[in-house]
Amino acid sequence: NLLDRISAPTTPTQSIRKPTPCEISHDFILSFNNASPIDRPKYETKAAQLLQRVKRRAGLLSGGSGRHVHIPRSWVELTLLARCRGTFRDEVLKILYASLLTAPPSIDNIPSLFLVCETVIEWIKELGNPIPETAWSITQILTYNITELCFWRVYNHALLHNLQGCDSFLSDLNWHVENLDFVRKIFSKYPDGELLLRLLESIKKILSRIYPSKKENDTPIQKNFASYGLLCAIDFYQSVKSDQDTGVSLNNLLTTLTQLGTEDHLNTTLIFKLLGVVCQKNLLSLQILQAAATGNLPLSDSDAKGLCKSSIQHWDWVTASSFIEVLKLAAIEGETSEIQKSAIQAGEMTSVRVNSVPVQGFGLLDLVALNSSCGLSPAVQYALRQALTHLHIHLKNHPLRKNSAHTIWTALQTMKDSFSHRVIVGIAQNKTSIIRDVLSEISPGCKLLYEQILDNLADHYAPRLSPPAAIISKSPRSKPSPTKSPRLPASTTPKISVESKPGSVIKLINMPRSKPTGYPEQCLQPLMERSNKILQEVVADQWYKELLAVFRESERVEQAIQQCEEYSEAEKTRAHDLVEELKLTESEVCTVMDNLVKTES
């Protein structure tokens, strides 16, 4: 383990350096773990002081930036402190989770990120036996969450082409994720474990494509992993982020939903993360997604086999669980009360229409009713129970939302038929407690990891789609035409429209979307062949920095050689002066040197 190599005690042949009082050492960790009940308070006080220093270095209250912040060092120190046993370890893991949740996904953090990735894999192995059918402990949930954040950061760097040249890190991480059967063994009884396993296996494939093993020498190295659907979603996110016209943004959303579910696991999950970020701020985007989940929204006449061609009860459980997670985030973190209400219960939505008729949508309570009538799969029911429990805990202490909390609790009780209901609710309660503690450690209003990843992707992949402009309906005006054109047959394609504000209806263009020539089939074109000037400038700047680093290193080497030559000349001059001063002959100088050598030996 890389962590063991870093924290291993020095051997007798190495120079022994006494650690400073504020330094986390291997000896301190051993003393903490082996301390007697009498000495334990002393070590716990020292450990708490060390943790406070690491928290400041992690920049939790400053969004991971500032002169006092050093993210790589703080992550290494936190992985060392996490080797302390007892309840203190949970406090350390919460700080590491908070730092991974808020720290900018910078290229400077890649070495320490790989160290944390290797370490959390070892932590999962240390869990050993399968988790019993009781609520997960705080340590187990924190280990799960940290693993998830670490590997999403790795995939972010893969999408941004930041892992080229990191062969040693990739090789070590490949070795750690070579056999993932222990993940299935430990988390086998819960859908969360299957989600984590799919994430790790997908990342494993990504790493093997960037850095093929010796057995796969013929495998070509792949550098680009952004799929067509993900690029459409990034285009939608960029249009929302840059406050483009509402119709333009929603047309991009329709394109995204048309492709939803046709991608691999990583890109589909990332698209749902993107939708979760947007739906917390945009009511129309949330309601269009809710309408698409019913399968009644006519997205396209093309042959694309996206998820939204059918109702959510026919989706696979992974994407259905991701949709429920989007609803939960909108219900808790929604910026307006309309967003929160729609996420809880959508019903008939007057703002979204098909052929001028309001459409139905699915909120959390609508899904509970759907489960009572049709029956959702056990894994989807698990995700729904988790979301309802989290939402109930969030609402029950709000003085003005007691009725909503009671409604959520009543809906949750209708799903008590499962024998593991109390276990599932207990897991959700522990998760909610952890999230509350972690959010109390960070600065309010700072961007979390997934939003930072999406911002980076939106800046990296400049939008290249030019969607048709939205058509805003106005009162009809009769204009005399000199010549009558032949009347075309009326289109039978259903028309989608939204009401952005009272009296302002936006008609969304509903037509088959073919892949534009600007997008590649399954991956991006080679970097220098793309017509993206921003990216080319970034690459040129990176090459310039690398060349500059080489030039500086060569200057340092030349300077060192020159200093050595100057030192040697100075020594020769000093020796010559000493000989002249003492007036010794050459034979006498040799005799003196021989005596000195014998004395030293």
VOFIKE-864109 format. One record per residue: y, z, x of N, C-alpha, C, O in turn; residue in one letter. Coordinates in steps of 0.1 Angstrom, whole numbers, plus 5000, padded with zeros to 4 digits. Each point is the difference from the previous one (the first is absolute). Example, Ala and Ser with C-alpha at 12.3 -4.5 7.8 and 13.67 -1.06 7.14 Angstrom:
2
494350785132501250004991501250005009500050075010A
501149864986501150005009501150084992501150015005S
END
This chain:
601
498850005008501250004992501250005009500150075010N
500949854986501249995008500850135000500650045010L
499350034979500750134999499350105010500850085006L
497949924995499450095009500449975015500150095008D
500049784995500449965013501550055003500350045012R
500549964978501450045002500150155002500750055009I
498550024982500250155000499050075009499950135000S
499249805007499050065009500750085011501049965005A
498450164998500650085011499949935014499149915002P
501750125007500149935013498850055008499550114999T
500049805009498950035009500650065013501249995002T
497950085006500550065012500749915010500950045007P
498749834993500649905009501449964996500749955008T
499650074979501349964995501050125002499650115002Q
501749854998501050105002500150084987500049954989S
500050185012500150104989501450034997500750055009I
499849924979501450024996500050104989499349984990R
501550125011500050104990500949954988501149955002K
498350054986500849954988501250084998500150125002P
500949814992501350074997499750084987499049974993T
501950135004499750084988500049934987499450044990P
501349845009500049924988499149885000500149914992C
498950095017499149895001498750044994499450115002E
500049794991498750024993498949965010499949895004I
499350215000499049985011498650024994499850064990S
499249895018498650024996499750155000499250044992H
501350035018499750145001500550084988499450094996D
501849874999500650074989499149984987499750094993F
499849795005499149974989498750085001499650064990I
499849955022498850085001500350154998499250074993L
501949975012500450154997500350024986499650114995S
501049804998500250024985498750014993499950084991F
499249825011498850004993499150125003499250044991N
500950025021499150105004500750145000499450105004N
501849914990500750125000499350114991499549964989A
500650165015499550114992500950034989501249965000S
498450114990500950044989501250075004501149994993P
498950095018501150075005501049905006501350024998I
498349895010500949905007500449884991500949935004D
498450054985500349884992501549994995500549895001R
500150224994501449994996500949945011501049934997P
498850125016500849955011499849855001501049935002K
497850024998499849855001500549924988500549895001Y
499450174987500549934988501549995001500549904996E
500250205009501449995001500449895010500949934998T
498450075014500349905010499749864994500749905002K
498250084990499649874995501149964990500349884999A
500250214993501049974990501349955007500749914995A
499750155016501149965008499849865005500949915000Q
497950065005499749875005500149894989500549895002L
499050154987500049914988501549974996500349884996L
500550225004501449974997500749905009500849924996Q
498950105017500649905010499449864997500849905001R
498050094996499449874998500649944987500249884999V
500050204991500649954987501449945003500449894995K
500450185013501349945004499949875008500749914997R
498350095012499849885008499549884991500349895003R
499050144986499649904991501149944991499849904994A
501350175005501149954992499850004985500449904994G
498950205001499649994986501350014991500049944989L
501050135015501250014992501149905003501050004994L
498649915015501049895004499449864998500549915006S
498450084987499449874997499449945012499849885001G
499850215009499349955012500949935010499549925008G
501850114992500949945009501050115005500250104993S
500449885019500950095006499750025014498949975005G
502150095003499850025014498950105003499450005011R
500450094980499050115002498649964997499150075002H
500749814992498749954995499349935010500549915007V
498250124994499149925009498650004992499250085002H
500649814990498949994992498750005007499150084997I
500749835014498750005007499650145005498850044999P
502150035007499750135006499650104989499150085001R
501749914988499750104989498649974994499350104997S
500349785002498649974994499050055010499050064995W
501149925018499050055009500050155000498950065000V
502250014999500050155000499450054987499350105000E
500949834989499550044987498449995000499350084995L
500249815011498649985001499450115009498850044998T
501950015012499550115008500150134992499050075000L
502149964993500150124993498950014988499650104996L
500049784999499149994989498650055005499150014991A
500750015022498750055004499950154999498950065002R
502250014994500050144997499350024987500249924990C
498950185009499350024988500750094990501050075004R
498649934984500650094990501049934991500149885000G
500650214992501049944991501249935007500749924995T
499550125018501149945008499749855001501049925001F
497850045000499749865001500549924988500549895002R
499450164986500549944988501549985001500549894996D
500250205010501449995001500449895010500949924998E
498350075013500249895010499749864993500849915002V
498150084991499749884993501049954990500349884999L
500350224994501149964991501249945007500649914995K
499750155017501249955007499649865006500949914999I
497950075005499649865005500049904988500449895002L
499150164987500149914988501449964996500349894997Y
500650215004501449974996500649915011500849914996A
498950115016500549915011499549854998500849915001S
497950084996499549874998500649934988500049884999L
500450204991500549954987501449965002500549914992L
500350145018501449975001500449935012501149935000T
498150085011500449945013500149854999499149944994A
501949995011500149865000498849935007499650055011P
499949854983498849935007500549925012499949874999P
500550195011500549945012498949965010499050065000S
501349835007499049965010499950105012499050005007I
502050084995499950105010499050114997499550075009D
500149944979499050114996498649955000499150084997N
500649805007498649945000499150085008498950044995I
501350005018499050075008499650144993498950034999P
502250044997499650134994499449984986499250094996S
501149804997499449974987498549985002499250054992L
500449885018498649985003499350135004498850024996F
501950065011499450135003499750084988499050064998L
502049944992499850084988498849934992499250084994V
500749795005499049934993498650055006499150034992C
500749975021498850045006499750144997498850044997E
502250045003499850154997499650034986499150084998T
501549854992499650034986498649954997499350064992V
500349835015498649964998499150115005498950034994I
501450035017499250125005500150114991499050084998E
502149954995500150114991499149974988499450104995W
500549785000499249974989498550035004499250054992I
500449915020498750025005499750155000498950054998K
502150035006499850155001499850064986499450114999E
501049824990499750064987498550014998499550084992L
499849835015498550015000499349974987499949884997G
499750214995499249984989500849954988501350015000N
498149934990500749954989500850114993499550114999P
501749864995500850094993499350044987499649914993I
500150225005499350044988500849974987501249965001P
498250054988500749974987500850114996499950064989E
501149975019501150104997501349935004500049905007T
501150164989501349945003500149995015499750105008A
500949794997500249995014500950115006500950054993W
498949995019500850105006501349935005500149875001S
500950215002501349945005499849925013500649905002I
498550155007499849945013499449864997500349905007T
498750094984499349874997501049904995500049885003Q
500950164987500949914994501049965010500449885001I
500150215008501049965010499449905010500649915004L
498150125000499449905009499949864994500249905007T
499450104980499949874993501449935000500149885003Y
500950194993501449944999500549955013500649905001N
499250185010500449965013499349885005500649915006I
498150084991499249885004500649884993500249895006T
500150124981500549894993501349955005500249885002E
500750215001501449965005499849945014500749905003L
498550165005499949945014499549865000500649915007C
498450064985499549865000500849904992500049885003F
500850174988501049914994501149965010500549895000W
499850215009501049975010499449895010500749915005R
498050114998499449905009500049864993500449905007V
499450094980500049874994501449944999500249885001Y
500850214998501449965000500349935013500649895001N
499050175010500249945014499249875001500549915007H
498350084987499349875001500749894992500149895005A
500550144984500849914992501249955008500549894998L
500150205009501349975008499749955014500949985008L
497849994995499649945013500450105012500449955010H
499550184987500450095011498850055008500250075010N
498549894987498950055007499549905011499050035006L
501749864996499649915011500350075013501150055002Q
497949965007500250065013499650155000500150065010G
499549994978499550145000498550015001499350074992C
500149855017498549995001499350135002499050024994D
501550065015499350135003500050094988499050064997S
502149944995500150094988499049944990499350084993F
500749795005499249944990498550025003499250024991L
500549975022498650025004499550144997498950024995S
502050085008499650144998499850034985499150064996D
501949884996499950034985498849924994499450054991L
500349845014498849924996498850085002499150014991N
500850065020498850085003499950124990498950044996W
502250025000500050114991499649964986499450084993H
501049805003499749964986498849914999499849934990V
499450075021498949915001499050034989499549914993E
500250225005499050044989500750094991500450115003N
499849844984500750084990499150074990500550034989L
498249975014499150064990500450154997499750054989D
500950025021500350144998501050024989500050104994F
500949805005501150014989499349994987500350084991V
498849835007499249984987499250134998499950054988R
499550015022499250124999500850124995499650074991K
501649945015500950124997500749994986500050104992I
500549785005500849984988499249934989500749944991F
498050065010499249914991500250034985499849914992S
500550215005500050044986501349984993500250034988K
500849915019501349994994500549855002499849955011Y
500950004979500649865002501050005012500249895006P
500550224997500950005011499449965013500549935008D
498250134994499349975012499749855001500049945011G
499649994978499849865000501249925004499949905007E
501350154988501249935003500350015015500449905006L
499450224999500350025015499049925008500449945010L
498450054985499049925008500449855000499849935010L
500650024978500449864999501249975009500149905007R
500950204994501149995009499649995014500449915007L
498750184997499650005014499249885004500149945011L
499050014980499249885003500949885000499849915009E
501250084983501049895001500850005013500249905006S
500250224998500750015013499149975011500449935010I
498350104989499149975010499949855002499949955011K
500049974978500049865001501349945006499949915008K
501250154988501349965006499950025015500449915008I
499250204997500050035014499049915008500349955011L
498650024982499049915007500649855001499649935009S
501350044982500649865001501150005010500249895006R
500550224996501050005010499450025014500449945010I
498650144991499350035013498549994998499350104998Y
500149785003498649984998499250075010500450015012P
498450054984499150065010499449905009500149884997S
499250175013499349915009498949924993499649895005K
499850174984499049934993500549884992499349914996K
502150095002500649904992501049925008501149984996E
498549975016500949935008500449874994501149955003N
498149994989500349874994501050024988500549904995D
499750225000500950024989501449985004500550075009T
500249844984501449985003500950124997499850074990P
501249965018500950114998501049964988500649905001I
499550194989500949974989501250095001499850125003Q
501349834995501350075001500750034987500850084999K
498949844991500750004988499150044988499049944998N
501450164994499250064990500650004986499450054991F
501949915009500750004987499549884991500149895005A
499450144984499549904991501149944991501150055000S
498549854993501049934991500550104989501250004997Y
497950074997500450104990500950105005501050044993G
498750015019500950105006501449955003501050074998L
499049805007501349945002500849984987501250025000L
498149954989500749994988500650134996501150014995C
498150105007500550134996501250045009500950074995A
499049905018501150035009501349924995501150065001I
498749824995501149924995500650074987501350014999D
497950054993500550074988500750135004501150034995F
498450045015500650125005501349975006501050074999Y
499149825009501349965006501049974990501250035002Q
498449904987501049964990500550134993501250004996S
498050105002500450124993500950085010501050054996V
498649955017500750085010501449945002501050085002K
499249794997501349935002500849994988501049925000S
498550144989500749994987500349864995501149974996D
497949955005500149864995500050014984499850104994Q
500449785000500049994986498750054994499049985006D
501250094983498850064993498949904997498850035002T
501649854993499049904997499349955012498849985000G
501950015012499349955012499050115004498949965004V
501550174996499050105004498850004991498950025005S
501349974982498950014991499149885001498850014998L
501849875004499149895003499150025012498949965000N
501750105010499250035012498950104997498949995005N
501450104986499050104996498849934992498950035003L
501449874989499049934993499149935010498849994998L
501849955012499249935010499150105007498849975003T
501750155000499250115007498850044991498950015005T
501450014982498950044991499049894998498850034998L
501649855003499049894999499050005011498849974998T
501650075014499250015012499350145001499150015009Q
501350084983499550145002498450004998499549964990L
499850105020498650014999499249895006498850015001G
502049895004499349895007500050025015499549915008T
501050204997500150035014499050095005499250054991E
500749985022499150105005500550144996501150024994D
498150085010500350144995501350055006500850064992H
499549925021501250055006501349944993500950074997L
499149805001501249934995500250044985501150014996N
497849994997500150044986500550144998500950034992T
498650075016500550135000501550015004500750084994T
499649855016501450005005501049944989501150054998L
498449854994500849944989500250114990501250014995I
497850075002500250114990501050115006500750054992F
499249975021501050105006501449944998500950084996K
499349795006501349944998500450014985501250034997L
497949944994500450014986500350154996500950024992L
498450075014500450144998501450045004500750074993G
499749885019501350025004501149944991501050064997V
498749824999501049934991500150054986501150024995V
497750025000500050044986500650144998500450044989C
499850045022500750124999501549984997500750094996Q
499849795007501449974999500449894990501149994996K
497949934999500349894992499150004988498849995000N
501850034988499350024987499349874996498950004996L
501849895005499449874996498849965008499049954995L
501050085018498949975009498850094995498849955000S
501450174997499050094996499449954987498750004998L
502149964992499549964987499349875001499049984992Q
501449935016499249885002498750025006499049944996I
500950165014498750035005499150074990498849974999L
501850124992499350064990499449904989498950014996Q
502049895001499549894991498949925006499149964993A
501050015020499049925007498750085000498949935000A
501150205000498750085000499349984987498850035000A
501849934989499349984988499349874999499149984992T
501249935018499449875000500649904990499549894999G
501650154994500649924990501249935005500749934992N
499750085020501249945005499649875006499349995010L
501249904985499649865005500749975013501249955001P
498250095010500749995013500049855005501049965005L
497949974994499949865005498949934994499050064995S
501249805005498949924994499149955012499149914997D
501150145015499249955011498650055000499750094991S
499549875018498650055000499950125009498850055002D
502350015002499950135008499350114992500350014988A
498850065018499250104993500550145004499350075007K
502049964990500650125003499550114990499449974990G
500950165014499650114991500649994986499450044991L
501949925009500750014987499649894990500649994990C
498449945013499449914990499250084990499849944989K
499950185014499250084991500650144999500950045008S
498650044983500550144998499550095011499149975007S
501650144994499750105011498550054999499450035010I
500049974978498750064999499049905006498850045002Q
501649845002499149915007500349985015499449935007H
501650154997500450005014498950085008499350084994W
500749895019499150095008500750135002501350014999D
498050105004500550134999501150035011500850084998W
499149855013501050025011501449964995501050075002V
499149814993501349954995500550074988501250034998T
497950014993500450084988500550145005501050054994A
498450015016500550135005501349985007500950094998S
499349795008501449985006501049984990501250055001S
498549894987500949984989500450144994501250034997F
497850065002500350134995500950085009500850084996I
499049905018500950065009501449964999500950075002E
499349804995501349944998500750074988501150045000V
498149984989500550064988500450155003501050054995L
498150025013500350145003501350015008500850094997K
499449835013501250015008501249974992501150065001L
498849844989501249974992500350114990501150034997A
497850044998500250114991500750125007500750084993A
499049945020500550125007501349975007500950085000I
499149805007501149975009501049904994500949965007E
498950004980500849904994501550045000500350114998G
500649795005501450045002500750024986501050075000E
498449884989500650024987499050054991498849995002T
501750084987499050054990499349894993498850024996S
501849865002499349894994498849965008498949974995E
501250025018498949975009498950104999498849974999I
501550165001499050114999499349994986498850025000Q
501949964989499449994987499149884999498950024995K
501549875010499249884999498750025008498949954996S
501250115016498850025008499050104993498849985001A
501750124992499250094993499349934987498850024998I
502149924994499449934989500949884997501250014997Q
498249875004500749874999500149964985501049984994A
497850015000499949954986500649864999499749915008G
501050064981500749874998501350005007500950084998E
499349835012501249995008500949894995499649885001M
501550154994500949904994500749925011500649904997T
499450155015500849935011499249895005500649915007S
498150094991499149895005499449934988499450064992V
500849805008499549934988499349885004500249945011R
498950024980499349875002500249924987499750054989V
501049835012500449934988500850084991499950004988N
501050085018501050094993499450114992500650074992S
498149965011499350114994499750115010499549975011V
500950164987499850105009498550025003499249984992P
500550055021498650015004499750155002500950095002V
497849944998499550135003499950025015499849905008Q
500250234996499850035014499150125002499850074990G
499749965022499250125002500850105009500349975011F
499950154983500450115008498850105002498949964996G
501450155009498950105003499350044987498850014999L
502050034991499450044987499349894993499150024993L
501449865008499449884995498649985006499049964993D
500950075020498749995006499050104995498849984999L
501750144998499250114995499449954986498850024997V
502149924995499549954987499049895002499049994993A
501249925017499149895003498750065004498949944997L
501150165011498750075005499350064988498749995000N
502050064990499350064988499349894992499050034994S
501749855005499449904992499049915007498949974994S
501449995018499149915007499250065011498949965003C
501750145004499350075011500249935013499649895002G
501250175007500249955013498950055010499350094996L
500749855015498950035010500350145005501150055000S
497950025005500250145005501050015011500850095001P
499349815008500950005011501549994995500950065005A
499349854985501349994994500450134992501150045000V
497950024993500350134994500450105010500850094997Q
498549915014500450095011501449995004500850105001Y
499749775001501449985004500950044989501150055002A
498549934985500950034989500150154999501150054997L
497850035004500150145000500950065011500850094998R
499149855014500850045011501549984997500850095003Q
499549794991501449974997500650094989501150055002A
498149984988500450084989500250155005501050074996L
498149985012500250135006501250025008500850094999T
499549815010501250005008501250004992501050075002H
499049844987501249994992500250134992501150044997L
497850024998500250134992500650115009500950074995H
498649945017500650105009501549975003500750105001I
499649785000501449965002500950034988501150045001H
498349954987500950014988500050154994500950044993L
498150045010499850124993501150105003500350094992K
500349905020501150095004501449954997501050075003N
499049814991501349954996500450054986499349994991H
501950085008500350064988500249914988499850044988P
500649835014500349914990498849914996500149914992L
498850115015498949904998498750084997498949955004R
501250164989498850074996499149934991498850005001K
501849924990499249924990499249895007498949984997N
501849965013499349895007498850065008498949945001S
501350185005498950075008498950034990498849995004A
501550064984498950034991499349884996498750004998H
502049895000499349874996499149955011498949964997T
501550055015499249965012498850095001498949955002I
501250184996498950095000499049984989498850015002W
501749964986499149974989499249875003498850004998T
501949905008499249885003499050025011498949945000A
501450155010499150035010498850084995498849985005L
501450104984498850074995499149914992498850034998Q
501749854998499149914993499049935009499149944996T
501150085017499149945010499150115007499549985011M
500350134982499250115006498549984998499250095004K
500449794991498549994998499249995013498850034999D
501949945012499249995012499850145006500850094999S
498049935007499650145005500850035012500250125003F
500449785004500850035012501550004997500849985009S
499550044979501549994996500850115007501049975006H
498550154995500750115007500149975014501150045007R
497949904999500149975015501149905002500850015010V
499249884982501049905002501450054998500949975007I
499350124983501350064998500450095011501250005004V
497850075002500350095011500449925012500950045008G
498549844995500449925011501449954998500850005009I
499649964979501349954997501050115002501149985005A
498650144991500950125002500350025015501150035004Q
497849975004500250025014500849885006500950035009N
498949854987500849895005501550024996500849975009K
499450074979501450024996500750115008501149995003T
498150124999500650115008500449955014501050045006S
498149885000500349955014501249915000500950015008I
499249904982501249914999501350084998501049965007I
498950144985501250084998500450075013501250015004R
497850055004500450065012500549915011500950035007D
498549854993500449905010501549954997500849985009V
499449994978501449954996501050115003501249965002L
498550174998500950105002500450015015501050065004S
498249875005500350005014500949895005500550005011E
499649904980500849885005501349994993500350074990I
500549855015501449984995499949934986499349904998S
501450164992500049934986500649875001501049985006P
498449924987500549874999499749905011500449895000G
498950165011499649915011498949914996499250034991C
500849855015499049904996498650045006499950055011K
499149944980498750035005499349885006500649895000L
498250135005499449905009499849864993500449905006L
499150104982499749874993501349924998500049885002Y
501150184994501249934998500549955014500649895000E
499350195011500449955013499249885004500549905006Q
498150114991499249885004500449884992500149895006I
500250124981500449894992501449945005500249885000L
500750215004501349955006499849925012500649905002D
498550155007499749935012499349864997500449905007N
498750104984499449874997501049904993499949885003L
501050174989500949924993501049945011500449894998A
500050195012500849955010499349905010500649915005D
498150124997499249925009499749864994500249905006H
499350104982499649884993501249964991500050044988Y
500949885017501249964992499549924988499149925001A
501450104987499649934988500249855002501049955004P
497949974992500149865001499749934987500149874999R
499650204991499849944987501449984993500950095002L
499349814991501249974993499649994985499949894995S
500050234998499549994987501149944991501250015003P
498449944985501049944991500950114995499650114998P
501649855000501050104994499650034986499549934993A
500950205004499750054986501049934990501149965004A
498450034984500849934990500550114990499150074994I
502149955005500650104991500349944987500849904999I
498750164990500149934987501550034995500550115001S
500149784994501350014995500049944986499049944996K
502150084997500049954986500049855001500749945008S
498649994984499849855001501449934997500750044990P
499549865017501249924998499649864998499349945008R
501250004982499649864997501049915007501250014999S
498249905010500849905007499649864996498849975001K
502149964996499749864996499549925012500650015011P
498349924988499549925011500149854996499749964988S
500849965021500249864997498749934997499949914991P
499050125016498749944997499050114998499950105007T
499249874983499050104997498749975008499549895001K
500150225006498849995009498850034991500150074991S
498849875012498850034992499650145001500050065011P
499650004978499650144999498750025007499049934996R
500950175013498850035006499250104992500650084993L
498149925008499250094992500250155004500250025012P
499950074979500350145003498950065008498849974998A
501650115012499050065009499250114992500650084993S
498149925009499250114994499850125008499450094996T
501249915016499950115009500850124995501249984997T
498350145002500850114995501250035009499849995012P
501350054982501250035008500150155002499950084990K
500449965022500250145004501550025001500749925007I
499850184987501550035001500150165001499250074995S
501949975011500350145001501550024996500849915001V
499450214994501450044996500550105010499750125000E
501249835009500550085011501050104994500150125005S
500749854985500950094993500249944986499749894998K
500850194993500249964986500749874999501249995005P
498249914989500749874998499849905012500449894998G
499050155013499849915011498549985003499350095005S
500249804990498649975002499849905011500749905000V
498350135009499749915011498749944998499050074998I
500949805001498849934999499449975014500649945009K
498150114992499449985013499149875000499449974990L
500749955020499349875000498650035003499550065009I
499749884982498550035000499349865002499849924991N
499950065022499449875003499050025011500050105007M
499049814995499150025011500750005013500849925003P
498850185005500650015014499049955010498950055002R
501549845005499249965011500550055013501250045001S
497949985009500550055012500949915007499749895003K
501550155000501049925006499649975015499350075006P
501349824999499649955013500550105011499550005011T
501550084985500550105010499150115003500150075010G
498949954981499050115002498749945006499649894995Y
499850175014498649965004499050044990500350074991P
498549885012498950024990499650155000500250074990E
499349985021499550145000500750085011499950125000Q
500849825009500750075010501349935003500249884997C
500750185011501249945004499749905011499050005006L
502049904995499949915011500250075013500550115000Q
499149835011500450075013501450035001500949934995P
499450185012501350064999501149905004501149994993L
498849945018501149915005500149874991501049935002M
498050044990500049884992500750034987500349904992E
500050225005500750034987501549975001500650015011R
499949964978501549974999500850124996501049994993S
498650135012500750124997500850045012499550055010N
501849934989500950025012500150145003500150045012K
499850054978500150145003498950055008500150075010I
498749884987498850045008500049955014499750075009L
500849804992500149945013501050085009499750025012Q
501450034982500950085008499450135004500250055011E
499050014980499350135003499149985011499950085010V
499349814990499049975010500749985014499650055010V
501549864989500749985012500650125006500050025012A
500550074980500550135004498950085007500350075010D
498549934984498950085005499649945014499850085009Q
500249794992499649945013501150045011499750025011W
501549984984501150035009499850155005500250025012Y
499550074979499850145004498850015010500150075010K
498849854987498950015009500349955014499750065010E
501049834990500449945013501050105008499950025012L
501050044980500950095006499350125006500450055010L
498650004983499250115005499349965013499950085009A
499549794991499449965013501049995011499750055011V
501549904987501049995010500450145005500250025012F
500050074979500350145004499050065008500250075010R
498549914986498950055008500049945014499750085010E
500549794991500049945014501250065008499950025012S
501250004981501250065007499650145006500450045011E
498950044980499650135005499150005012500150075009R
498949834990499149995012500849965012499750065011V
501249844988500749965012500950125005500150025013E
500550054978500850125004499150105007500450065010Q
498449964985499150105007499649965014500050085009A
499749794992499749945013501150025010499950045012I
501349934983501250015009500250145004500450035011Q
499450074979500250145004499050045010500350085010Q
498449884989499050035010500449955014499950075010C
500649814990500449945013501250085006500150035012E
500850014979501250085005499550145005500450045010E
498650024982499550135005499349985014500250095008Y
499049804993499349995013501049985011499850055011S
501249874987501049985011500750135003500250035012E
500150054978500750135002499150095008500450085009A
498249924988499150095007499949965015499950085009E
500049784993500049965014501250045008499950055011K
501349944983501250045007500050155002500450045011T
499250034979500050155002499050045011500350095008R
498549854992499150035011500549975014499850075009A
500849814992500649965012501050105005500150035012H
500850014979501150105003499450135005500550065009D
498449994984499450125004499449995014500150105008L
499249794995499449995014501150005010499950065011V
501249874986501150005010500750135002500350045011E
499850034977500650145001499250095008500550085008E
498249924990499150095007499649965014499550075009L
500849804994499849945013498550015004499650055011K
499549914980498650015002499549865004500549904996L
498550105012499349875004499149964989499750084991T
499849805009499049954990498750085000499550034989E
500050005023498850085001500250144994499150054993S
502050015009500350134995500050004984499550094993E
501149805002500149994985498649984995499750064989V
499449865017498749994995499250135001499250034991C
501050055019499450135001500450094989499150074994T
502249945003500550084989499449964987499650084992V
500349795005499449954988498550034998499650044990M
499749955022498650044999499850154997499150044992D
501850045014499950154997500350034985499450084994N
501649845001500350024985498849964991499750074990L
499749825014498849964992498950105000499450034990V
500350025022499050105001500350134992499150064994K
502249975007500450124992499849994985499550094994T
500949795001499949974986498550004995499750054990E
499549895019498549994996499450145001498850014997S
END
